[in-house]
Amino acid sequence: MFFLHNLERRVTLHPSYFGRNMHELVTTKLVKDVEGTCAGDYYIIAIMDTFDVSEGRILPGSGLAEFTVGYRAVVWRPFKGEVIDAITQTVNPHGFFAQAGPLRLFVSSHLMPDEIQYDASATPAQFTNNADIVIEQGTHVRVKIIGLRTEVGEMWAIGSINGDFLGCLQG
Amino acid sequence: MASAPFQFAGDSESEDDNFNPAPADLSDEEDGADHDDSPAHKKDRRGSSPAADNDHDEDEDEGDGDEPVRTSKKRAREDDDEEENAADEEEEDVEADGDGDEEELEEDDEEEEDEDDEDVQHRHRRKRRKDHRAAFFDIEAEVEDEDEAEDEERDGEEIEDFIENAHPDDIAEPLHDDTRHRELDRRREIEASMDAEKQAEILKERYGKRAHARGYNDMAVVPKRLLLPSVDDPGIWAVRCKEGKERDVIFSIMRRVEERAGTKDELAITAAFERGGPNSVMKGYIYVEARRQNDILIALDGVLDVYPRTKMILVEIKDMPDLLRVTKTPTLEPGAWVRLKRPAKHAGDLAQVLDVTENGLEARVRFIPRLDYGDKSDSFSMAAPPQRRRPGMPGPRPPQRLFSEIEARKRNPRYLSGNPQTNTWTYMGEEFENGFQVKDIKIQHLEVKDVNPTLEEVTKFASGAEDGTENLDLKALAASLKDSNSSVTYVRGDVIEVYEGEQRGVVGRAVNVQGDIVTLKVTEGELAGQTIEVPNKGLRKRFRTGDHVKVIGGSRFRDEVGMVVKIVEDRVTLLTDQTNTEITVFSKDLREASDIGGQGSLGQYSLLDLVQLDPTTVGCIVKVDRESMVVLDQNGDTKQVMPSQIANKLPKRKIAVAADRNGSEIRIDDVVREYGGQQRQGKIIHIHRSFVFLHSNATTENAGVFVTRAGNVTTIAAKGGRTTANSGPDLSTMNPALKRMGPNGPTGPMQPPKSFGRDRALGQTVSIRKGGYKGLMGIVKDTTDTHARVELHGKNKIVTVPKADLVFKDKITGKTIDIYSRGGRGGFGGGGYPGGGDRMGSRTPMGAGSGERTPAWGAKSVARTPAWGRAEGSGSRTPAWGDGSRTVNPYDGSRTAYGDGNRTAYGGATSYGGSRTPAWSSSAKTPAHDGFGHGSKTPAWGLGVHAWPERLFVFARTV
């Protein structure tokens, strides 16, 4: 789910950049540092604006200036139970991996409807119920997240397509 | 002994009646007579008494306290009976009394069907009663007959008649009442056609009320404590007997009871039982219940294997219930694991139950044989049975090994027979199947509890499967492990489910664990919020799909971390984090994992680390096990190594850089694709010399790691390579625009003499002036921008010291010198450092050429030095510089600049002095300057440009 989230971050600036457009530089650095990263259990998608750049404090020892920047960012946090669309990346006999934006998902074969079976003979390998559903690399799937794991700088989810309206997206 | 509560108020019987309840309607006189009678006799009397003692009965019933109750009950039961009237009152009373007896005599397990018949008879009874009063007595006799089901001698003519008429069908005949008969037949037909369920319903409807009325006879409603023995009950004596013969003794007692029943020396004991068994503490005794000890002596006189003459132990009343306490004996199921006790050679070995015989005494087990095939010992064992050989210790036993037909054939072909097709053999009188020995073993020679099979043992069995695959029967393993629940540890916070016992289905979170008792705070269901205590026996941990769990305990997958994808009973399938494979373990071996962690590590080595295996081989760790790890080396081979086989861990060098196929710079974390081959795509995790280790999510093989040559990959990102990554300056380091502004600082970080060309500090004799090595002298072996590695004179050691802490000394005089001054340059210019050329490209020869230096710089077409020559050869894109950027350069900073020229102004400046062109022109874009936003770009540039010739000049002069 996407949120507008007010966040805060400390940004350091080398003294050689001290000058008139310091705040601009701080913002630039912030964007560079933060945008597109995973902050624990959510991803920071984009920074809308910085609304509060504090006065810089010189850090003893290094001479760098530290600014506390309040900013507003669009963040995306996947939730357990959330249904998201993803694109199948790889298919293996145990299930398939899919990517939903920055989030990688695994859908185990245990978490698919029973009639969907792995078909190794197809190229590329696919999960199929021998009817309308074919999940192969590149297929768009609708997945319900049933488990999430967060690591430093990475998130990782387990999904299920066992449910109404889940699975392969047609067209 | 338990019959006491059911005695009627009217009972004034002797002790015998406690054991074998008699009708309540016996008169006092009869009582007196009864005492002398033998029981068998009494039974007869009981059967006939109603008829004979009718009058007495009536008299007694008048004074009977519970008579009205019974009457009313009887009425309730028969209120649909139209024929009932007041005139019958008297008879009714008697009959009710008789009926009461009848009920009393009824066995507990008597079925409703019987009662149905009885009811049918009732209807006839009424009829008969109309005709002749005596019909009533017939019922008594008849019921007696039904209950006792014994042939009894009847003496009275009258009674004989009754027996004949006992059957309702028979009765109807003499009465000439066809309608009743037909009605009955019809009803029976209907009943027969109805299904059992309906019948039951009807019966219930019909007799439901009755069941209430006769409540006092219902076992279920009698409180348990009233059933406990009291002082009034017979005593129980423990009698010694031969161990193992307990059951036989009981059987012979039983036979004796049957034999003597009804004779004058009927046994006076009331019960006898045994609690023997190989593991019982009560073996060697039988227990006999009787009023007097003497009765037992009489009863057991002459019975084999029992010794009533030795001291009999009277069991205390409070201990009596314990005698009958049922301990569940472990049941053996095929597939379960046991340990062998008996063939001494195999004592303690694990075995698997294949089958259990019908009587439950023997089990067919398979285990790994311990054969040595040695002709000597085996032939010896053939000659003499092992029992005889076993006085003392069993001696050294051969190791466990699967049966080998070849070996057996080689050594003792005579004793070998079997079928190669099914792989079943008989060798030395033992059976072997698929390499396992199969044997029927008495259950008492098996250790059934606390088997605790280790995984190693179990895998030996599993790997013996025909197809060679591991087919662990987790279910059987679970069953074996269940006995040893002690291995399961619950900790606070575990979510636990009770799967056995009264509180089955309760789910809660453990709040406290003490010994075997787990205190749960119930989280679901009706009990939610309550705290209950449960023994940990019937507990299992509960997880949900999606939970992040870690494998603990004895499982092979210990320390794996993953997410639960499937749960079946207590088996949990999870997808491991490390390798993205699915594994199945018991829930007891799982624990909820903290969210972070799980990246496997072994000592200092963790997954995806780059390690040095030998001087020429490096590898990336792709799998970490408990004691070893799997390493993918630079050649793409995987090998399993121990931590001790690893020379050292190579730190991740963020600054490492390589050139891809197109000459673009690639660094760690860049995403590249293989040029040829499988065109795999991945993120660079390590760069080692010309090899890059890439990580890809597309495959789970080798944890997604593969290795290729740097020259074999192309950057995925835009053509320019690093443009996106370097869109702005690094704001946490020195502003590059400013770096050029300090023109003359001799110790400035980017001094040309230092950055380009061989570091003059190399080979110098130095003295360290700070730190732990202060005062020591040494020779500089290697340098970086900031540090020097100094080989000490005093110790055979090379230490790394900041350059600033070094004082350069003259080799000969020991005088302090400034090597960066012109004086120091002289000796250096001698150019005897061939290594310098390699590392830095073309610089040194140039410097050494003291002659035409200007042409050298100016005219790039004049290939004067090898370096230049090489540059020429590789085309027109200033390969000298490009080449430089491709090599991994220990002297950082200055190097990369050549690649695109816009990073450090310095690089651009240098090329200005040198071969200009591409680097220069790219820097002409000056994106950096925009990025710096440091106001005027001109000062920086200007300075750079202006300063350069000057410095070059200086430089040239020094040369």
Interface residues (C-beta under 8 A of the other chain):
Chain A: T12 L13 H14 S16 Y17 G19 R20 N21 E24 L25 V26 T28 K29 K32 L64 K80 Q89 T90 N92 H94 G95 F97 R104 F106 S108 H110 L111 I145 I146 G147 L148 R149 T150 E151 V152 W156 I158 S160
Chain B: T545 G546 D547 H548 M563 V564 V565 K566 T573 L575 D577 N580 T581 E582 D595 I596 G598 Q599 N697 A698 T699 T700 S727 G728 D730 L731 S732 T733 M734 N735 A737 L738 F932 G933 H934 G935
